[in-house]
Amino acid sequence: MIEEIRKLVKEACEDKKNEYGYGAWTYHISSVVKYAKLLARKLDADKEIVEIGALLHDYASVLNRDWYPEHHVHSARLAEEILKKHNYPEEKIEKVKHCIYAHRASKNIPRETTEAEIIASADGMAHFDNVSSLLQLAFVTHGKGIDEGTKYVLDKLERDWKKLMPEAKEIIKDKYEAIKLALKINEVDNNL
């Protein structure tokens, strides 16, 4: 079942209608899956729920860019539909849905399980692995200027850092510090 879900998400990312391009898979979702599995092993969490949640956490925004503002809601709904087709147990469907629903840093949604904390953290960690995708989002997709786009990326990364569980911060700390330094270098230069 997980391989079928992986294929479904990957194909949606490859589809020409996906306005985020295949990079949604290569620069984000695959990285979220990597970190989610790592944290699940480290914290002895339900690996299956974590992997499914990681694969489907942004599925709605890949299918329809207009769903992005509420993609956590739409992705949870779509995950339920997909998992029911696979006769996945209802109690596990609810756990996957909660992971997806609670993954966003910009929403103040309580995370009620270790698995939900893992998905939220893995989502944030992926952004530190792939800052270039955030720069593309700011400058190309959203059409922001240099100052506004840089602030957008820094604000996003700061929200991501704040949502990380301690185990995730430990893994990503060096990247966080390096990225902050690189993106804030202009602030230092402007004070000369």
NORRATA-V85606 format. One record per pair of residues at least 6 apart in sequence whose ideal C-beta (glycine too) atoms are under 7 Angstrom apart, sorted by the first residue. I is the first residue (numbers start at 0). J is the second residue. D is the distance in whole Angstrom. If there is no record, write none. Layout:
<<I,J,D> <I,J,D>>
This chain:
<<0,85,5> <1,50,6> <1,51,6> <4,51,6> <4,54,5> <4,55,7> <4,81,7> <5,54,6> <8,28,6> <8,54,5> <8,55,7> <8,58,6> <9,24,5> <11,17,6> <11,58,7> <11,61,5> <11,62,6> <12,21,5> <12,23,5> <12,24,4> <12,28,7> <12,61,6> <13,21,5> <17,23,6> <17,61,5> <18,64,5> <19,61,6> <22,132,6> <23,57,7> <23,61,5> <26,129,4> <26,132,4> <27,57,7> <27,125,5> <27,129,6> <27,132,6> <28,54,7> <28,57,6> <30,125,4> <30,128,5> <30,129,6> <31,53,5> <31,56,6> <31,121,5> <31,122,5> <31,125,5> <32,50,6> <32,53,4> <32,54,6> <34,121,4> <34,124,4> <34,125,6> <35,49,5> <35,50,6> <35,53,4> <35,117,6> <35,118,6> <35,121,4> <36,46,7> <36,49,7> <36,50,6> <38,117,5> <38,120,6> <38,121,6> <38,166,6> <38,167,6> <39,46,5> <39,49,4> <39,117,6> <41,166,6> <42,113,6> <42,117,7> <42,166,7> <44,113,5> <44,114,5> <44,117,6> <45,114,6> <48,91,6> <48,94,5> <48,95,5> <48,98,7> <48,114,5> <49,114,5> <49,117,5> <49,118,7> <51,95,5> <52,95,5> <52,98,3> <52,99,6> <52,114,7> <52,118,5> <53,118,6> <53,121,6> <55,74,6> <55,77,7> <55,78,4> <55,99,6> <56,74,6> <56,99,5> <56,102,5> <56,118,6> <56,122,6> <57,70,6> <57,74,6> <58,74,5> <58,77,6> <59,66,4> <59,70,4> <59,73,3> <59,74,4> <59,77,6> <60,66,6> <60,67,4> <60,70,4> <66,73,4> <71,99,6> <71,100,5> <71,102,6> <71,103,5> <71,106,7> <72,100,7> <74,99,5> <75,96,4> <75,99,4> <75,100,4> <78,95,5> <78,96,6> <78,99,6> <79,92,6> <79,96,6> <82,92,5> <82,95,6> <83,92,7> <94,112,7> <94,114,6> <97,111,6> <97,112,6> <97,115,5> <98,114,5> <98,115,5> <98,118,4> <99,118,7> <100,108,6> <101,108,4> <101,109,7> <101,110,5> <101,115,5> <101,119,6> <102,118,5> <102,119,5> <102,122,5> <104,123,6> <104,158,4> <104,159,5> <104,161,7> <104,162,4> <105,158,6> <110,116,5> <110,119,6> <116,164,5> <119,162,5> <120,162,7> <120,163,5> <120,164,5> <120,167,4> <123,159,3> <123,160,7> <123,162,5> <123,163,5> <124,163,7> <124,167,6> <124,170,7> <124,171,5> <126,133,6> <126,155,7> <126,156,6> <126,159,5> <127,156,7> <127,171,5> <127,174,4> <127,175,6> <127,178,6> <130,178,6> <133,152,5> <133,155,6> <134,152,6> <137,143,5> <137,148,4> <137,151,4> <137,152,5> <138,148,5> <143,151,6> <149,182,6> <152,182,6> <153,182,5> <156,178,6> <160,175,6> <163,171,7>>
